[in-house]
Amino acid sequence: MENELTKLIYMADLAGVAVFAISGALAAGRKSLDWLGVMVISVVTAIGGGTIRDMLIGRQPVFWIEDPTYLYVIFAATFITLIFSRYKKLPQRFLLIADAFGLALFAILGAGIAESAGVQWVIVVILGTMTGVAGGILRDVLTNEIPLILRRDFYATAAITGILVYLLLKYLGVDDNTASVFGILCVAGLRLAAIFKGLRLPIFQLDEEPS
């Protein structure tokens, strides 16, 4: 049972990488980059957060060097996107939903990896969130867009909340797998609420002083 669950999580992780690679390819396409540029943005989007996490905790080798399957999935997803997009436009709502589950999975798995490095809980929250959102930040910066987490959209906040739920459940004695499932559902649920119900953070706005 343990091996089956591990295999399922691994396959879901690869699926999340594919989704993030597709979002990177589409973002590059909107900026009319060439095929190499599209591939670079896809790679950065898909594995940027996990790479930064591994470097910060000194995890060697970095996960995609240890297992190049991640790169193969990115290349395949990007190539399919390049071909498919010539004939049919991918539904934006579908990508947002897939991205929500990718964010959830990356955030909780990233938190688990950070936790295994023996860092304190606040660092687990930061590194788990970084795993989920840093690739998107790099994508937006490289394509000259305002990063999603700097807008009102409920994105990084969803990751932070889900990781806190995961850690709280573990503190209360819940086993790792159950805590992970609830953490993933929390992140995905909050992100889907932002997509379908317009859940937003309050803004901080100062009135301009009269000159």
N, C-alpha and C positions, 0 to 999 in steps of 0.2 A: 504493500500500500504506500509506503514511504517513497519507494522508487518511482511508482506511478505518479505520485503527486509532484515529485521533483522534475520528472519528465514533462508533466503538464505545465508547470511553472516555466520551465525552459522554453517550451514551444510558444507559450504566451509572451515571453520576453522577446523572442524572435519576431513574433507578430507585431509587438509594440515598436520594435526597431523598424520594421517595414512601414508601418503607418507614419512614423516620424520622418522616414526617408521620403515617403510620398509627399508629405507636407512641405519638406524642404525643396523637392523637385518642383512643385507647383509654385512655391514662392520665387524660386529662381526663374521659372518660366514667365511669371508676371513681370520680371525685370528684363526679359529677353536676353538671358545669358546663353552662351554657347553650351554644347553638351558637356564639356569638361567642367565649366562653371556650375552647371546643374549638378553634376556628380559631387563636386566639392561641397556645395551647400547641403546636399542630401546626407553626406557622410557626417558633416559637422552637426547637423540637426539631430541625427539618429544616435550618435555615440559621444557627442561633446560633453554632456552632463556626466555620464559615467566615467569618462576619461579624466575629467577634472577631479571627480571624487576619488578615483584610484590614486591619482598623483598626490592629492592632499593627505591621504592616509598611508602613503608609502606602499600601496599594494602592487607587487611585482610578480609576474608581468601584468600590464594593463589588460583588462578582460578580453578585449578584441584581439590582442596579440596572442594571448593564451588560446583563444578559440576564434579563428578567422571566419567561422561560419557567420558571425555577425556581419562581416564585410561582404560576404557572398550574398546574404539576404538584402543588404543595402543596394548592392550593384543590380541585383535582379529586380527589386522593387522600383528602382530609379529607371532602369531600361524599359520596364513594362509601362511605367507612367509616361515616358517619352513617346512610346509608340501609341499607347491607348489614347492619350490626349489629342492626338492628331485627328481622331475619328469621333470621339465622344467626350463631352465634358463631365468630369467626376462631380457628383452631387456634393455641394459644400456641407450640407447638414450631415451627410454620412461621414465625411472626413472629420467633422467636429466631434461626432459621437465616438468614432474610433480613436481619435486623439484623446478623448476623456479617459478611456480605458487604458490607453498607453501611458498617459500621465500617472494614473493611479498605480499601475503596475510598477513603473519605473521608480516612483516615489517610495513605495513600501519596500521593494526589493533593495533599493539604494540605502534605505534606512537600516535594513537588516545587515547589509554588508558593512556599513559604518559601525553598527553595533558590535559586530564580530571583531572589529579592530580595537575594541575596548575603550572607545571615547565616551565622554559624558553625554547625557541625554540631549542637552541643547545642541551639541555638535551633531548628534544623530539626526535631529530635526533639520538642521541646516544642510547637511550633506545629502539627506534623503530628498529634500526639496530641490537642491541643486541638481541632483540626478534627473529629476523630472522636468525641470524648466530651463536649465542652462543651455541645452542644445537649441531650444527655441529662441533664447536671447541672442545667441551667436548668429543664428539664421537671420533674425530681424536686423541685427546690427550690420551684417554683411550685405543685406539687401536694402539697407537704408530705410528701415521702418522703425517706428517706435515700438520697443519690445512690449509684448502682450502683458507682462506682469507689471508694467508701469502705467497701464491703463486701468480703467475701473473694473475690468473683467475679473470675475472670481476664478483665478487660475492658481497662482502660487499659494493663495490662502487655502484653497481646497486641499492642496498637497500637505501644507503645514497641519491643518486640522486632522486629516486622515492619519498622519504619522503620530500625532499626539494621542489619537484614539488607540492606535496600535501599541504604543508604549504604555499607555494606561492599562490596557487589557493585560499586557504581559506583567506589569507591576502587580496586578490583582490575581495573578496566578494562572491566567489563561494560557494554553499552549501556543507555541509559535505559529502553527498553521492556521488555527482559528483566529488568532489576533491579526494575522496577515490578511485573511479573507475580509474581516470586518474593516480593517484599515483601507483596503482596496475599494470596498463598496462605499465607504464614507467619501473618499476622494472622488470617485466616479459619480456618486450621487450629487455631491455639491457642484461638480463641474457640469453635470447634465441640467441641474437646476438653473445654473447660470445661462446655459444655452437655450432652454425651453421657457424658463420663467423670468429671465432677465435679472437674476440675482446679481447684485453689484455691491461693492464696497462704497461707503460714503466718501465723498471727495473733500479735500481740504482746499479752500479757495479764499484768497484774500482780496478784498476790494482795493483797487488801485487808489493810491493817495492822490488827491488833487494837486496838480502842479502849481 
